[in-house]
Amino acid sequence: MFYGGVAVKLTHHLAGHLRTSCSSSSVVSSSSGGSGSFLSKPWQGRRWSTAAASTSIKEGHPERKNCGSPVSSLCLRRRPTQTIATASTSGFVISSTSTTDQYQQSQQAGGQIRALHTSSSMASGGAGPSDKPKHTNRLIHEKSPYLLQHAHNPVDWYPWGEEAIARAKAENKLIFLSVGYSTCHWCHVMEKESFENEQVAEIMNENFINVKVDREERPDIDKLYMTFILLINGSGGWPMSVWLTPDLAPVTGGTYFPPKDRWGMPGFTTILLKLKIKWATDGEDLASTGRSIIDAIQRNVEEKHQEEPERVFTPEEKYRQAVTIYKRNFDPVWGGSLGAPKFPEVSKLNLIFHAHLQDPSTKILGVVLNTLEKMAAGGIYDHVFGGFARYSVDKKWHVPHFEKMLYDQGQLLMAYSNGYKTTRKPLYLEVADSIYRYICKDLQHPAGGFYSGEDADSLPTWESTDKIEGAFYAWTYAEVRDLLRANLEKFGDIGKVDPVEVFTEHYDIQETGNVEPSSDPHGHLLGKNIPIVYGSIRETSEKFETTSEVVGKILKVGNELLHEVRDKRPRPHLDTKIICAWNGLILSGLSQLSCIKDAPNRAAYLTSCSKLVQFIRENLYDVQARKLLRSCYGDESDKAKSLETPIYGFIDDYAFLIKGLIDYYRASLDTAALGWAKELQEIQDELFWDHKHGAYFYSEANSANVVVRLKEDHDGAEPCGNSVSAHNLIMLGDYFESAPFREKAAKLFSYFSNVTPFGYVLPEMMSAMLLQENGRDMLVVVGPDGPEATALVDAVRDFYMPGLLIVQLDPSIPDHSLGGKTLKSFKMMNEAPTAYMCHNKVCQLPVTEPEKLAEDLVNTYVFDYAEYEN
């Protein structure tokens, strides 16, 4: 988002290492049109960092994407093309440019789990939906929904692990590593075309050791080999296809491949057969090159911090630079970044809220408010029931890539909560509440955790055999018209207006459909409508000469009717994996929403938070090992399931959950949650901190079969663990007066100080840096638990105040202290609960009336949104 022309500097280390160790490497590259050109040393002249690389990846999911990234003009709906290249010194290459599921750095009520497979076209191994599968491989014993989707392929798949690697070494075969996730559209396509094909499978089984990885379950493996793909191709995506030596060094790779040569692209079988010959005749050459690449990546991680910056920017300069970039690249008509596709990129939106508070005269608040407004009006938002799709393929936020991911819902809960706290505009609170409604109905496990997401594809009808994207969400005009007319009595007294005319006008429902052909090249949405709002309720009411209340009622009842009908359609696949990190994001989002005293379901939000914390403690924390688990899994029972051999958490799992617990403490004042956050931070420091150079590695030391420990240095569709940790260390350092936490925060800022433009690449860390530079606000409330003390706390946490610390001191516990505050320094006034607002240890006069406390804050923290709207 907001990229438009910003030059992101690449560090030179990796490029330099590869120039020296792989100097004779080459890549043949051709466009999808087929004309080829010879590009010698693809990394030469390129300064490398994952921060910059993240802007040229292709999406289907979080973290780095192209059709998901700020700069891509590609999108998933277009014809897939592909880049494959190898760093082989002999020049063996197969290459072409492509569009795939892109990489950007994206149910029934009561949590009932939907069937994993609803179509014979997916993961069926050639059998019909009711037939016994013809093939079954060892993935049948896994719990990942993505791996289970491939359990009936004729391919002899292994999960990532020692068994597959040992066989590759024993038989001296290349490993074919296929990485994806269960809601990835092009992963499904490649499975149907190649992995379900018995002839293709025969070639794979005879010549390669074939390994499947769920990137959401093993993000460490995904990130490592995506680094390689980005280096040799300049872009990446899912499915990611990489060939490895038995020592796990990559030799070549790409993303999606068609089964046969077409569109100017090499077919998957062509690549398999060429690699078979190459490994047999020049295996040592490939192995040597692979080792050189791994060595270069390793040295890049170790030496990056030593790079001398061209110029040292102060925190103030980094802040001003970020403001300039975001304002320059803002789309004044549709919000978000200029052009298409459009992603939410919430880390950047949340930084803009914080940046506005630093200096309201910049007027940058309009950037985030107009983006939230247009997103909520667009088709990326599910007007029928709530929740957001991954991204929009057009500049208007109209036609989405329809998958709904949990990490988006959690972060957008934060953004819309911040929007309401900053402006008091009801729309933002309504949208946040609808996200809550969606995740509780369609993504929640019965015990309180939340599933990973829903697929974009589904069966158009129960009789269909092939899934198409968007079938669940699209409507014909006739469907809407007939449904509303059949239920006119449910609209009650609305005067003389026709609810069909009002509803279809407001949501641009057209008889011929409202999807532009450029957004639907396959014609799946021909004659269909994706609801979008181009005006407002006020404008609709004026057009039909009625009131806003009548229009609001018609829209509410109409959407309820559509939702009831839609729930009877074949649903998209639900990924029942429950990921610790993403549940941490949900905990943060719901906790921030719970702080809004006007929120319609505030008690329910807080109950869901409490239930989620308990779920994570019981299902995603190994008490004996004192480690978080990456994920657990839902099935038809009410109990979550764990892997027999656990996959322990990564830096994101710790950082996101710790932040969630800090936010939950702010909403609940549950000191046990804050204590657990401190304990987890200490564990995170033990497992991931680089004591030699500083910053956090992504994975633990000595992780089995992980050849390089990476450090993430950019915020993408999710913020990176280092950015979130900077925030956590500052907050916990203040709450517990911890010098080690504060020192680590300072070292993080120092380690990443050379990243530029800092506030664009690391917006979450930029926000933490602003807290570090400008201090934190602290509310100290003295008084026993009860409505009066709670009212004082509510008066403050109702505002958007980044870095707000809250301490309640109960006079009945004289030795109680938190954040360095004790009853020796803070007293009740007139025997009533009393509040002290402090900044950088300087406190204002005590206040006993909540209304007076809120009144003092309104002028500083609440802004008239009308000043900032286009």
N, C-alpha and C positions, 0 to 999 in steps of 0.2 A: 504494500500500500504506500501511496505517496512517494513513489520511487522517481518517476518521470525525469530522467536525465541526471540523477545524482550519480556521481562516479564513486563507487565503493572500492576503496583501495584493497588490493590483495597483497598479503605478505609474500615475500620472495622465497622463504626458506624451502618450501616443498618444491616449488618450481626449480630452484637452483639445484637441489639434490637430484631431481630427476634429469635435469640437463646433463649432470655429470655422470650419473649411473646408467642412464638409458639414452645416451645422446644420439644413437643411431636409430631410435624408434621412429615409427611413422604411422600415419593414419590415412587411409583413403576415405574421403568424405564425399557424399553426393547428396543432392537435394532429392526430395521425393519425385522430382521429375526425372532423375536418373543420370544426369550428366555428372561425371566425377572429376575431382581435382585432387592433387596430391598435396597433403599438408604435412610437412616435416616437423617433428617435435611439437606436438599439439600444445604442450604446456609452456613452450618457450615464449618469453616476453610477457608472461602472465604472472602477476603477483597473487599468491594463493592464500585464501583463508576460507573456512567454511562459511563465514559471514557473507562473503561475496558470492560464494558458490550457491548459497541458499536462494539467491535471486534467479537462478537458472535451472531450477529443478521442476519436475513436473508432477502434478499432484494427483491425488486421490485422497489425500490425508494430511495430517499435521506436519508440521515442521519445516519442510522446504518444498516448494512446489513451483512449477512454472505456470501450469494452468491454474495453479493455486498461488503463484507467486506474483509479486508486484509488477514484474516486467514482461510477463509472457503475453503474447498475442494469440497463443494457442488455446484450445480448449478441448475438453474431453469429447464433445459431440462431433468433432471433426474427424476425418479419416485418420486413423492411427498411422504414424510413421515412426521411424526408429533410428537411433544412433547406436552402432556397435563399433568398438575399436579395440585394438590391443596394443600394448606397449612392447610387443615383441621386437627384438633387435633384428629379426629377419624380415620385418616388414609385412608379416602375414596379417591381413586386415580384411574385415567385411564391414561395410559402413553405409549408413544412410540417415537422413535427418527425420525426426519423428515427433508425433504427438501421442501421448499415452495418458494413463492416469498420472497426474502431475504431482510433483513433490514440492511443497513450499515449507518450508518450516514455519488435511482432510479430509400380544400384549393386549394383551387384554388387561382390563382394570384389575388392580390388585397384584400386578406383577406376574401374571401367568406367562409362561414362556412359550413363544411360538416355535413351531417346528423349524429346524435348521434348514431343511430342504423342502421346497414347495414346487420344484420344477424338475422334470426328468432331464432337462437340458443342462443341469448343473450337478456335478459330483455324482453322477449316476453310474459311471463306468459302463455306459451303454445299455443299462437296464431301464425299463420303464418304472414309473413311480411306485407301482405296486409289486414289481417283480423282485425276486431275490437278486442282489447285485452279482454280476458276472465276475467281478474282480474285487478283491479286498487286500489291502496292503497294511503295513505295520502302523500307519497313521490312525487306524481304527482304535488304537489304544490311547490316543491323545485326548486332551480335553479342549484344546483350542478349536473354536468353531471353524476357523480357516483351515486348519490341518484336517479336520473331520470332513470338510467339503471335498478333500482330495483322497479320502480313504478308500474310495472305490474306483480310482483311476487304474488303468493297467500298468502305470508306471510303478516301479519298485521303489517307492518313496521311503526315505528315512527322515525322522526328525533330526534336528541339529544335535549332535552328541558324539560321544566317543565311539559308539558302534560303527557309525558311518565312516568316521575318519580312520579308524583302525582298518576297515575293509579297503578303503582307498589306498592306504599305505601297503597293505598286504598284496593287493592286486595291481599296484602301481597304475591307478586310473585317476583321471581328472574327476573332480567333484563338480557336478552341476548344481549350483545353489539358486533356488527360486524363492524369492521373498515377496510377500504380499500381505493382504489382510482380507477379512471375509466380506467387507462391503465395497471392495475395489472392483469397479466395472470391467476394466481391461484385464484384470486377473481372471475374471469369469470367462472373458472372451478367449484368452489364451488357453485356458483349461479346456474349453469346449472344442477348440480347433486342434490343439496339439496333444494335451495330456490325456484326453479321452480317446485319442486315435491309437489303435493297437499297433499300426505300422511304425508310427513315431515312437511309441513306447518301447517297441522292440529295439530300435536303435539306441535309445537312451539306456535301457537296461543292460544291453550287451557291452556298451562302451564307456559308461559313466556310472559314478555313484551319485544318485539323485537325492537331494536334500531339500526339504520344504521348511521354511521359516515363516512364522507369523511375526511380522515386524512390530506389532504392538506388544507381543509377548517377549520378544528378544530385540528391543531397540538397539542394543549394543552391537549386535551382529549387523543389523540393517545400516546403522550409521557408519560403521567401519567400511563396508563394501560400497556404500553409496558415495563415500569420499573418493574411492577409486573411480567409480563410474563418472562422477562429476569431473574429475581430473582429466580423464581421457576423452570424454564426450562433450563436456561443457554443460550438460544437462542430464537429468536422470528422472526416474519415476518408478511406478509400480504397474505391473509386476517388474521387479528387478531380477535380471538374469545374469549370473556371474559364474564363470568357470574358474575353479581354484585348483592349485596343485594339492597333492596329499598333505603338504605342510601348511595348507590354508592360505597360500599366497595367490592373489588374483592374477590371471593372465589375460583375460578378455571379458567383455560383458556388454550389456545393454539393458533394454527394458522389454517392451512387447515385441514379439516377432510373429508374423503370419506363418502358417504351416509350410507354405510353398513360396517361392520367389514371386513377389507381386508389388505393385505400386513403386517400383524402383528399389524395393527392399529385399535383402536376402531372406530366404525362408529359414525357418527354424531347423528343418532337416538338412538344408545346405550347410548351415553353421555346424551342426553336430558332426556331419561327415567330414568336413574340412578339419575340424579340431581333432577328430579321431586320427586322421593322417598326420597332422602336425605333431601331436603328442607322441605318436609312434616313431616319427623320423627325427624330430628336434625337441624331444621332451626336456632335455637338460637346458636347452636355450630358453624355453618358456619358463622353466622353474627358476633359472637364474634371474630372469627379468622380473618375475613375480617377487622374489626375495628382495630385489633392489627397490621395488615399489614399496614394500612393507617397511624396509629400512628408512626410506625417504619420509614416509608418513610419520614414523616414530621420531626421527630427528626433528621434523617440523614441530611436533608436540613439545619436544624438550627444549628447542631453541627459540621458539617464537617470542618468548618474553624478553630475549636479549636484543631484539631488534631496536635500533635507535630510531625514534620518530623523526619525521621531517620537521615537525613543529609540535611543541607541547601546548595543548589547549587547556586553559583553566576550566573548572566546572561551569563558570558563568559563560564562557565562550562556547562550550559544548551545548549548553542550554539554548543560547541564542541561535546557534547553528541549527539545532533541531527545529526551533520555531520557524526559522526561515524556510527550511526544507518542506515542512508540512504545509505551510501556507502556500508555497510556490506550486506544490504538486496536488493541491486539493481541487477536486472537481466541483466548481461552484453550482452546477446545475443538479447533479445526481449524488453528490457527496462521495466520500472515499477518494481513491486515487483516480487520476485521469485515465480514461480508456477502459479496456476490458481484458480479461475477466476481473471481477471485483471480489476481494476477500474481506472479511471483517477486520482481521489483524488487530485484535483487541489490546494487545500490549501497547501499541501505538496510540490507540484511543485513550487508554487510561493515562498514559504519559501526558497527553494533551490536556486532560482535566487538571493534572498536577501543574503543568506548565502555565496554564491560565491563572491558577491561584498565585503563582510566583509574580506575575505581572499582568493583571487584567487588561492593561492598556494595549497589549498585543492583539486583542480581539480574536485570539486563536480558538477561543471556546466555540465560535461558530463552525469551525472545522468538524469538531466531534459531534456537536448537536445536530448539524445538518446531515451528517453521515448516519447517525442513529435514526433520525427522522425518515430518511429515504430508505434505509434498510427495512424499517418497520412497515413502510408503505409497499415495498416491493414483494415480488414472488419468492424471494429467498426466505421470507417470513411466512410461516404457515398461518394464514388468516383464519382458516377453518378451526384450528385447535391450538396452535401455538408451537413454539420451537423454531429453530433456524436450520436451513440447509447449509451445506459446506461453503458454497460460493455461488456467485452469479456468472453466467457465461457472457452476459452483455453489460453495458455500462449503466443500465437503468435499475440494476438489482432485480430484473424481472424473471428471467428463466434460470432457475438454479441447476446446479448438479445436485440431485435430490437427496443424497445421503445426509443423514442427520447424525452428527458426532457428539459424544458427551462432552468432550473438552470445549467445543464451541458453546454449548449451552451454559457450562459453568462460567466461562469468561464473559459471555454476554449478559448473564445475570449481574455480574459486577458492573459492567458498563452501563446498563440501563438503570441499575440502582444508583450509580454515581450521577447519571443524568437527572434522575428525580431529586436527589439530595441537593444538587447544584441549582436546579431551576424550579422545582416543585411542579413541573409540568405533568399532569395526570397520565399522558400517553406512555411515558417511560415506565411508570409503575404498573400500568396495565400490561405492557409487553413483558416485563419481568415476571409478573404473576402468571402470565400464560406459559412462560417457559417452565415455571415450577409445576404447573398443572400437567404439562406435557411429560416432563421427566418422571413425575410420580405415576402417571397412568401407563406410559409405554416403555419406560426404561428402568423401572425400579424393581429390584429383587425383593421378594416378600420380607426378607430380614433387614432391609434398609439400605443395602449397597445399590449402585447404579451400573447398568450394563454399558458397553462401549458405544453402541450406535446402531443405526438402521441403514440398510442398503438403499441405493438409489433405484434399483431394479425390482420389479414385481410382475406377476402375471396379470395381464389385462382383464381376464375373466377366469373363473374357476375351471373352464373348459380348455383354456390355453395351455400350451406346452412350452412356450418360450417367453421368458421375461423381457420386458422393455423398460427403459428408464422413464420414470415419471408417471407410470400408469396409475399408481395409487393416488396421485395428487391432482391430476388433470380432469377437466370437466367440459362437456359439450354444453352449448347454450340450451339445448332441448332438455338435457338432464336437470339443469338448474331451474329452468322455467317450469317443467312438469312437477318437480318436487315441491316447489314453493306454492304452486297453484293448488296442489292436492292437499295442502295444509294451511290454507288461508285462515282458518279459525284460530290457529296458534299465534297469530300476530296480534290478536285482540283489537282494541279500538285504536286504529291508526288513521282515521279520517277517510278521505276519498283517494288517497294515494295508492298506487298499485305496487305492492312489495316486490314484484318481479322486476318492474321497471327501475325501482330505486336500487335494489340489490345489484342488478346487472350493470347499471350505470356506474355505481360507486366502485365496483371491482372490475370494470372494463370487460365484462363478459359479453362476447360478440357471437353472433350467429355463425360466422365463418371462422371463429377462433381468433385468439389475440397473440399467438406466438409467431414471431417473424421467422421466415424460412432460414435466415442466416443463423438463428439460434437453434435450429432443428433440422440439420442437414439430412438425417435419416428418415424424416417424416413421421416420427413416432407421435408427435403432438399435432399432427395435421387436423384442423378443425376443432382443436381442443383449446381450452382456456386455462391459464394460470392466473389466479386472482392478483390484481395489482391496483393500488390506489394512486391515481394521478392528481386528485384534488384533496378534499377534506370533507368531513361530515357537515360542516357549516355550508360549504359550497354545494353539496348535494341537496341539503335541505332548502337552500335558496332556489335551486333549479326546480324543485318539485313543490315549491311554495308550502312547505311544512316546517316543523320544528326539528332542531337537532336531536331532541329526545325521541321523536318518532323515527328518525333515520337510525339512530343508535339501536332502538328496539328491533327494527327490521333487520339490521345487520346481525344482531345477536341471535335472534330466532333463526334467521336464514343459515347462519354458520352452524348452529346446533343441529339443524335438519341435515345439512350436508355432512356433518361429522357422523351422525347416526348412520347414514347410508354408506359413507366411506368405510366405516368400521366393518361393514359386511363384505367389503372387497378383499381379494387376496392381499395379505400384507407383505411389505418388504421383509427380507430376512433380518432377523435380530441377532446381533453378535452378543452372546451372553457372557462374554468375558468381562470380568469386573477388575479394572485396572486401578491400582492404588493411586497413582499420580492424578489421574483424571477425576477420581472421587475426591481427592484433595482440592481440585479446582471447584468442584460442585460444593464442597463444604465452605470454601471461601465465598462463592457467589451467594449461597443461601444465607450464610452468616451476615454478609453485608446487607442483603435484602431484609433480614430479620431486625436490623437496627433502625429501620424506618417505622416510626410509630404510627403512621397513617396506612401502613400496608394492610391490604384487605384480609390476608390470611397469616398474620404475623405469628400467632401461636403455633400454627401448623408448620410454618417454616422452621421455627426453633425446635419443634418436636422432631422434624425430619433430620435436622442437624444432629441432635442428640442421638437419634437412632443410628445415623451414619457413623458417628464416632464409635459407638459401641460395636457396630458391624466391623469396622476396620480393626479394632482391637482384637476381636474374636476370630476374624478370618484372614486378615492381611498382616498380622504381626506374629512372628515366631518367638515366643517367650523364652524358650531354651536358648536359641541362637542369638537372641536380642537383635533381630533383624526384621525389617519389613519384607513382605513378599511382593513380587511384582503384580501378581494377579491371582484371583480365584475364579470359580466358574459356576454358573447357574445351570440347573436342569429342571426337570419336571417337579422336583421336590422343593420344600421350603428351605433346604439347607444348601449352603454354598460348598462347593467341592474344591479341594486343593490337589496339586500335583504330588505324586509319590516322591519324585525328586524335585525339590523346590527350586524355583527361579527366584532368587532374592532380588530385592529392589535396587533400582538404579538411582542416580542423583536426583532425577525428577521426582521419583516417588517420595523421597525424603523431603525435598525442598517444598513441593506443592502441598504435601500433607502438613508439614510444620506451619506453613503460612495459613492453611485452613484452620489449624488449631488455634493460632494466634487470633485470627478473625472470629472464630467461634468463641473464644474467651471474651472478646470485646462485646459480642452479642449476648452472652449468657453469664459472664463473670464467674465461670466455672474454673476455679484455680487448678483443679486436677488436669484439665485440658492444657492449661499453660505449662504445668509441670511436665506433662508428657512431651510437649513441644520442645522444652529444654533438654529432656532426656534424649529425644530423637536427634536433636542438633548435635549433641555430644557424640552419638553413635555415627552420625553422618561425617563428622570431622575425623573420627577414627578410620572410617572405611574409605573415604574418597579424597581427603585433603592431600595435596602434593606438598610435602614438608620441604622439599628442595627448592621448588620454584614458586609455589603458591597456586591458588585456585583449586577447584575440584575437578577430579577426573569423572568421566561419565559412569564408569564401572569400577567394581572393587579390584584391588590388587590380586594377582594370582587367579583371576577368573579362568575357568577351564576353557580352552580352545578359543580364547580371545587374544589375537596376536598383537594388538595395539590398544592401549587405553587412550581414548580421545578426551579432549576437553572442548565442550561446546562454547562458542563465542558469538552467538547471535540469538535473537529472539525472533521466532517465526510464528506459525499458527499457534504454537504454545510458547510461552517464555522459556528460556533455557534455565537449567538448574542453578547455574552460577549467578544469574541475575536475581532470581527469587531468593537465593541464599543471602545475597547482599542485604536485601530488605529484612529477612528473618534475623540475621546476625545483629543488625542495628536495633531492632525491636527487643529481642531477647537480651541483648547487652544492656539495654535500659531497664527492662523489667527485673533483671537479676544482678544488675551492677557487675557484669562480667567483663573483665578486661580481655580475656582470650577471645570472646565473641567479637568485641569491638576491634581488636587487632586484626582478626581475620577479615572483617569487613573492609578495613583499610587496605589490606593486602590484595583483596579482590579488585578494588578500584585501581590499585597500582598495576596489577598484572594486566588488566584490560585497558590501560590508559592509552595505548597506541591505536586502539580500534577507532576508525573514523569512517563516516561521520558517526560519532559515538551514540548520539540520541536517536539516530535512525536505525542503526544496527542493533543496539542494546537499549531499547526504550525502557524496559523494566529496570535495568540497572541504572539508567539515567534518573529515573524516579527515586531510586534508593540513594543516589548520589546527592540529589536535591535535599533529601532528608538529612543526610550526613552534613551537608554544608550549611543548611538553614535551621537545623534543630527540629525538635519534635514538640508537639503539644501534649500536655498531660492533664487529665481531669482527676482530681483527688476528691472523693466524696467521703465524708466522715459521718457515720451513723449506722445504726443496726439495719439488717436486712428488713425490707418492708416497702410498701408503696411509695412512701415519701422519698426514700433514698433512690429507688428505681426511677422515679419521676425526674430527679436531677440528672441521673445518667442518661435517660432517654432524651432529655433536652439537648444534650451535646452530641451523642452518637447519631442523632437524626440528621447531622450535617456531613457533607463530604469533607473530611479532614484527614488527608493522608498522614499516616504515621501517628495517629492518635493513640495514646496510652491511657488506660483507665485503671485507677486504683481505688478500691473501696476499703476503708479502715473501720472496723467494727469496734466501738469502745469496750464491748464486753470481752475482747481479746486484746489485752493491753500490749502484748509482745508482737502483735502482727505487724509485718512490714512487707512492702513490695515496691519495687522501683526506687528504693532508697528512701521511701516515705514512711514515717512512723507517727504514732499518736503524740510523740513528744513535740512535734512541730505543727501538727494540724489538729484543730479543736472544733467541736460543735459550737455553734452560736445560738444562744437563747434556747438551748436544749433541743434544737431541731437539727435534722440532717443538713449538712452544710457542704457546699461545693467550692472548690478552689480550681480555677483555670490557670495553668502554668505553661510557660514556654521557656525552654532552656534554663530550667530551675528558677525562673523568676515568676512569682505567682501574683495574680490580681487579688483584689479584695474579696473576701468570702461572700457567697450568695446562698440564701436559703430558699428562694422562690424559683421554681423551674421556669416560669414565664419570663422572669427577669434575666435568667441565665441564657435562655434562647434568644431573647431580644437583643442581648449584647452581641450575639454571633451572627444574626441575620445579615447585617450590613456587610460583613466580611465574607460570608460564605454562600449567600444566595444571590442569584443574578436573574434578571428579567430575560427570559429566552427570546422574547420578541426583538430584543436588540441585536440578536445574533443570527436570526433566521433570514434566509434568502427571500 
